[in-house]
Amino acid sequence: MQYSYRSPKRRRVVAEINVVPYIDVMLVLLIIFMVTAPLVTQGVKVDLPQAAAQSLPDDSKPPLIASIDKQGRYFLSVGESVETPLDAQEMSALVSAQLALDPNAQFVVKGDADVAYKRVIDLMVLLQEAGVPSLGLMTEPDNNEK
């Protein structure tokens, strides 16, 4: 009996890139980005009214009015008191002190019509960092509306 011995054939080297693992990695990264993208957005929480804006009741305490003028100066007033310009640190300290005295104090943001939107947002962020839980936006009635 004769045995034939075959020499093993040499395999040819495959010079192709296997892209299947790369596709798997890309799909995983896509899912991660889709899940985390909504969490990265920033914003200032504002409670918007569900109906037309109404004035505060007359029997309620006057709110603290944090305002900003055309020049970007901050003001803090209680009711009808005289306003004096404040810098960001003074505004934050006064708001924190008022919240220490009255944790239920209401805050309203009043911005000049010509102030850039970013400056109003900066004021709202400053108030939020000082501990204000919620804000209202002060408006004037539209005279053109009938």
Helices and strands as residue ranges (DSSP letters): H 20-40, E 64-68, E 74-78, E 85-86, H 88-101, E 107-111, H 117-129, E 136-137
